[in-house]
Amino acid sequence: MAIEVPGGVLDSLVTFQQELLATGADLKLVERENLHFTVKFLGEISDALVKETDSRLGGLSLKSARVEVRGAGAFPSPGRPRVVWAGVAPKHEALVEPIAEKVIRALEGVGQRDDRPFSPHVTLGRVRSGRNARQLGELLRGNSNRSFGELELSELKLKSSVLTPSGPIYRDLGVYRLS
């Protein structure tokens, strides 16, 4: 389950990705067309479970929201970056979290189990080695409050991803409007 990132915010994130590369860090960037907020990762599921997922999500009433994409960081930390991300302004996390909680609850028992707490973020890239990790960490700390723009959370998408040597290829399986 994903929320796509539109034009202006997308442009800001791609610009920042180029700044990340300029640190000389060993990064595999997420392609522009694949930048999104993951609400729930399902993993590989059967066609029957896709239909079940569609049925469960179709019955949800989810509220749309306007949020600011703000701040850059890394999991597990900027000092030990593995996954580089952009987040949501703290004042808007309370608008995103109820959407995610309802989706996660509705999809209980479907797909891979993930006990990590939900953290609204867009994955920008993955760190492949420790090369220039210090410079990358400094850039992330320096942009921990950077604004990438605002977006309207107006729909969720059930996406399928096929892994290829050059990265995943996503396909929309369902679209769910937020009111």
C-alpha positions as CSV (number, residue, x, y, z in Angstrom):
1,M,0.0,0.0,0.0
2,A,1.5,3.3,-1.1
3,I,0.8,7.0,-1.4
4,E,2.5,8.5,-4.5
5,V,4.4,11.7,-4.4
6,P,3.3,14.4,-7.0
7,G,5.2,16.9,-9.2
8,G,6.7,19.7,-7.1
9,V,7.5,17.6,-4.1
10,L,8.9,14.9,-6.4
11,D,11.2,17.5,-8.1
12,S,12.5,18.6,-4.7
13,L,13.2,15.1,-3.6
14,V,15.0,14.3,-6.9
15,T,17.1,17.4,-6.4
16,F,18.0,16.3,-2.9
17,Q,18.9,12.8,-4.3
18,Q,21.5,14.5,-6.5
19,E,22.9,16.3,-3.4
20,L,23.1,12.9,-1.7
21,L,25.1,11.5,-4.6
22,A,27.5,14.5,-4.5
23,T,28.7,13.4,-1.1
24,G,30.4,10.5,-2.8
25,A,28.5,8.0,-0.7
26,D,27.9,4.5,-2.2
27,L,24.1,4.9,-2.8
28,K,21.5,3.1,-4.8
29,L,18.9,5.8,-5.4
30,V,15.2,5.0,-5.8
31,E,14.1,6.0,-9.3
32,R,11.9,9.1,-9.6
33,E,8.9,7.1,-10.7
34,N,9.2,4.8,-7.7
35,L,9.3,7.4,-4.9
36,H,6.3,6.9,-2.6
37,F,5.2,6.6,1.0
38,T,4.9,2.9,1.9
39,V,1.9,2.5,4.2
40,K,2.0,-1.3,4.5
41,F,4.4,-3.7,2.8
42,L,2.7,-7.0,1.9
43,G,5.4,-8.9,0.2
44,E,4.4,-11.7,-2.2
45,I,0.7,-12.5,-2.0
46,S,-1.6,-14.8,-4.1
47,D,-4.2,-13.5,-6.5
48,A,-6.8,-14.6,-3.9
49,L,-5.2,-12.4,-1.3
50,V,-5.1,-9.5,-3.7
51,K,-8.9,-9.8,-4.0
52,E,-9.2,-10.1,-0.3
53,T,-7.0,-7.0,0.2
54,D,-9.1,-5.1,-2.4
55,S,-12.3,-6.1,-0.5
56,R,-10.9,-5.0,2.9
57,L,-9.6,-1.7,1.6
58,G,-12.7,-0.9,-0.4
59,G,-14.7,-0.8,2.8
60,L,-12.5,1.6,4.6
61,S,-13.4,5.3,5.2
62,L,-10.1,7.2,5.1
63,K,-9.8,11.0,5.6
64,S,-7.6,12.9,3.1
65,A,-5.0,15.4,4.4
66,R,-2.6,18.0,3.3
67,V,0.9,17.3,4.7
68,E,4.4,18.8,4.4
69,V,7.2,16.5,3.4
70,R,10.0,17.7,5.7
71,G,13.3,16.5,7.0
72,A,15.9,14.0,5.8
73,G,17.4,11.2,7.8
74,A,18.5,7.6,7.7
75,F,17.6,4.3,9.3
76,P,19.0,3.2,11.7
77,S,20.6,6.7,12.1
78,P,22.5,9.4,10.1
79,G,25.7,8.2,11.8
80,R,25.1,4.6,10.5
81,P,23.0,5.1,7.4
82,R,21.5,2.1,5.6
83,V,18.3,3.6,4.2
84,V,18.0,7.3,3.4
85,W,14.6,8.9,3.7
86,A,12.6,12.1,3.7
87,G,9.8,12.4,6.3
88,V,6.7,14.2,7.2
89,A,6.6,17.4,9.2
90,P,6.1,16.4,12.9
91,K,3.0,18.6,13.0
92,H,1.5,16.5,10.2
93,E,2.4,13.0,11.4
94,A,-0.9,12.9,13.3
95,L,-2.7,13.3,10.0
96,V,-0.9,10.4,8.3
97,E,-0.7,7.9,11.2
98,P,-4.5,7.3,11.4
99,I,-4.6,6.4,7.7
100,A,-1.8,3.9,8.2
101,E,-3.3,2.5,11.4
102,K,-6.6,1.8,9.7
103,V,-4.9,0.2,6.6
104,I,-2.6,-1.9,8.8
105,R,-5.5,-3.0,11.0
106,A,-7.7,-3.8,8.0
107,L,-4.9,-5.9,6.4
108,E,-4.1,-7.9,9.6
109,G,-3.0,-11.4,8.5
110,V,-2.4,-10.4,4.9
111,G,1.2,-10.4,3.7
112,Q,4.4,-10.2,5.6
113,R,4.3,-9.5,9.3
114,D,6.1,-6.3,10.3
115,D,6.2,-5.4,13.9
116,R,8.2,-2.2,13.4
117,P,6.2,1.0,14.3
118,F,4.9,2.9,11.3
119,S,7.1,5.8,10.4
120,P,5.9,8.0,7.5
121,H,8.7,8.4,5.1
122,V,9.8,8.2,1.4
123,T,12.8,6.0,0.8
124,L,15.3,8.0,-1.3
125,G,18.1,5.5,-1.5
126,R,19.9,2.6,0.1
127,V,23.5,2.7,1.3
128,R,25.6,-0.1,-0.3
129,S,28.9,0.4,1.6
130,G,30.5,2.7,4.2
131,R,32.2,4.9,1.5
132,N,31.9,8.5,2.5
133,A,29.3,7.7,5.2
134,R,30.5,10.5,7.3
135,Q,29.9,13.1,4.6
136,L,26.4,11.6,3.9
137,G,25.6,11.7,7.6
138,E,26.6,15.4,7.8
139,L,24.4,16.2,4.8
140,L,21.5,14.4,6.4
141,R,22.0,16.2,9.8
142,G,22.2,19.5,7.9
143,N,18.9,18.8,6.2
144,S,17.0,17.3,9.1
145,N,14.4,20.1,8.9
146,R,14.5,20.8,5.2
147,S,11.1,21.3,3.5
148,F,10.4,19.5,0.3
149,G,6.9,20.9,-0.2
150,E,3.3,19.9,0.5
151,L,1.2,17.2,-0.9
152,E,-2.4,16.1,-0.7
153,L,-3.0,12.6,0.6
154,S,-6.0,11.8,-1.6
155,E,-5.6,8.2,-2.6
156,L,-3.9,5.0,-1.6
157,K,-2.6,2.5,-4.2
158,L,-2.2,-1.2,-3.9
159,K,1.0,-1.8,-5.8
160,S,2.7,-4.9,-7.2
161,S,6.4,-4.8,-7.6
162,V,8.6,-7.1,-9.7
163,L,12.2,-7.0,-8.8
164,T,14.6,-6.7,-11.7
165,P,18.4,-6.2,-11.8
166,S,17.9,-2.5,-12.4
167,G,15.4,-2.1,-9.6
168,P,11.7,-2.8,-8.9
169,I,9.0,-2.2,-11.5
170,Y,5.7,-1.2,-9.9
171,R,2.2,-1.7,-11.2
172,D,-1.1,-0.4,-9.7
173,L,-3.5,-3.2,-8.7
174,G,-6.1,-0.9,-7.0
175,V,-6.7,2.7,-6.1
176,Y,-8.6,3.8,-3.0
177,R,-9.8,7.4,-2.7
178,L,-9.5,9.3,0.6
179,S,-12.4,11.6,1.3
